[in-house]
Amino acid sequence: MSYKIVGLVAAFLTMFSFVPQIVKIVKTKSAHDVSIIMLFQLSIGALLWLIYGLSLRDIIIVLANGVTLLSLLIILVLYQKYGRKRNTLCQ
């Protein structure tokens, strides 16, 4: 089996791994249970992988981490919008 196929499957899984979290935050209008530290760590990691992929000129690494970073940035924006709101049902 070609390692390019392994890389493509890994890239696909990584790129879209945060979509369910984005959908959940938008549906519930809550990011209360999302860890901001985890989001920052993953964002920095994806950015560094993106830079590394650019240095290697490896399209799989660049694409996977570019899309992942974009997904994480969307979650960070949603966290800013919904994360600090208190649940009105628990008051």
C-alpha angles and dihedrals in degrees: 000000000000117000088221088068090050089050093049093049091047090048092050093049092046095046095055101032093101097048093091090053091050091050092049093050092049094046096047096033087223134109093171095125096045115107110232091198090056090049092052093046093049092045093052090045092050090047091052091047088050091053090046091050091049090052090052092041087230109158093196093056092042095048096043095049095039092056092041091051090049090051091050091049089052089052090049090053091047089048090054090049100042108011100085098044115108119232106257092208092063096053 
